[in-house]
Amino acid sequence: MADENKVPQGITKLETTIETVTKSNNSGKPKSKRKPILATSTMNEIMGDYFHELDDASNDPNSLVAWCTSVGPAELLLSFGFKVYYPENHGAMLGTKRVAMDLIPVANAIGYSPDICSYLTSDIGSFIKHDSPMLTAFNMKEFPKPDVLAYNTNQCRDVQEWFAYYSRKFKVPLIGINSPGKVDDLKDEHIKAAQGQFEALVEPLEKISGNRFDEQRFKESVKLSKECTILWRQVLETAANKPSPLTFFDSCIHMGPAVVLRGSQTAVNYYKLLLAELKDRIDKNIAAIDDEEFRLYWEGMPIWGKLRNLSELFMEHRTCMVASTYCNSWIFEGFEPERPFYGMAKAYTEIFINRSERIKEQYINEMVKRYNIDGIIFHDAKTCPSNSNARYGMPERLKDKGIPTLVLDGDLNDLRCYSEEQSKTKIEAFIEQLEEGK
Amino acid sequence: MTDYYMGIDIGAATSKAVLINDVDQILASSVIPSGVDFTSAAETVASNVLKDAKLIMEQIKYIVSTGYGRNNVIFAHENKTEISCHGRGVYHYFPESALIVDIGGQDNKVIKIDAAGKRLSFKMNRKCAAGTGTFLEEIANRLGVPRENMDEMARKSTKNITINSYCTVFASTEILARIREGETVENMVKGAFNSIVLRIIELGLSGAGDEKIVMTGGVVQYNPYLVELLKEKLKVDITVPPEPQLTGALGAALFAHEMDNKVNKQ
């Protein structure tokens, strides 16, 4: 009987304890707060202007619009006077706004497989449904109407098929570069092979635009792209500072101008502003994550629909995702304003995504050293094999070298391929492992 | 006066609690289905162990929660992932370097710890639940076989059958089709066990290392034949700790003891 009397007491006490015990996760330290980057408002403004100008050009029969893949021949298009629209940027927008999940099935239904690029399927779904946050946010009635579509397969073959869809829809020419792929050591023959294809675009572009090729203008746009690229690299490299003034999640947002406005003075000015702010943060010892304990590297595509959740999860664990291959992908060291065709061919062929596993691994090892990385998270994106680098044993090989690695299964846009709870457990377990290893 | 510590493991399928004293002896444990309300499951398992040990909540110095529902244990002082807790629980019984294979309700894990108990790495199943406890549950449901009979049935099998499909739903369709073609239920249950074995091997368990291989989790507790099949396949020795279903909760209780030492005795 005495035993039975104790039972309810235990339960009652349990209830009171539930109310009184305070959880002491994160060693009782106050929660790190998100520190907004002040330049963001300027970025929003210039990105807004970019979309409005694009819309104006699309509605003006005398203006020219070209669609270009994100690492396509933008500088050449700009030199002919085209306003350049980047469907991948739109794809990322659909992912970030989490509308991709309604749009992907629309493209699946017309035969575009759920296993191919989910930027492609989201974007085509968005076009078919005439449903896009870009249209509503920038008050656009239609998607920008292209006069030409220009791709480069340096990133993947999907971009070619993606643009081929729009070439059929809009009945406009599809031109492009089929880059030498998966290059190991970059040789002059690779560059020359691409250079010839860049040069061969001049003739069709002269016809489509009605403008003669202007070498000076071309050199100017390459020069501006180079300036933009150098500044963007400097922005990213501020994260080598301990503590880092920015995170990968910030960079994913702030790379916008480097993608869509490269080749313009606007982008150059923007990155000067952002760089100054980040340098100021370093001078004042302002960290993106308070009491930064771990520094991680993100390998692979962002999971656009989960950027906020992931950013908060890492912040909660005082872990700064300092650098990434993804954001580094808009650093084009190879541009040479005085040899614009050669430089463009070099810059766009030598990009990480277009390299052999050996070169990629070498690059990641270098990044680990440069940014003082404690561990790497590989995002294995279901629909993006070209930019998922966990599939040929790299995480295991790096682990053997003493670099902790974790593989997260997910996707850039298709959240059907992502398990929130499992990913959270994996990430937390990984951070616990880093703590044990301290 | 003795100090007491509690570990609570809220898994996708079952919730477990383990209560230990200050010399890390297990005083009480409880296992219940997790259901949909994890907070209430946590309260129930906690009450159960308190009752069994004839203790009240005030006597518990530190509580650590773990498992899929670790954040729902609102009275826990701290939470840790089940990956850490399984490592800690196994190290308690076998203080040496080990490769731990945990088969849970919705996750499989392979966890590598060194001779000091420090975790070196871990791997989990991909986003699909193939080869987990839920897979076995689904197969049992489709076959109309009580889950507790599966181990016995698999042992009666006379053949080694491989199920081709990776997907749990297609695997059960495949099993039913094979039965309609004349295959015995026993052989197909063993086929499902073999499928789990393959999923575990895919996680990186080659049997080539020197470490001790230890299996934990509820699936192993109720289906020990799985351990035998894996042993056979890898041609290695495999160890199972006492009550492998409780390993995560025990690890959490041991962490509670360590954390209390760290937090309160500094």
Interface residues (C-beta under 8 A of the other chain):
Chain A: D3 K6 V7 Q9 G10 I11 K13 L14 E15 T16 T17 I18 V21 K23 S24 N25 K399 P404 V407 D409 G410 C417 Y418 S419 E421 Q422 T425 K426 E428 A429 F430 E432 Q433 E436 G437
Chain B: E43 A46 S47 L50 K51 K54 L55 I56 M57 E58 I63 Y68 I74 F75 A76 H77 E78 N79 K80 T81 E82 I83 S84 Q106 D107 K118 R119 L120 S121 F122 K123 M124 R126 K127 V263
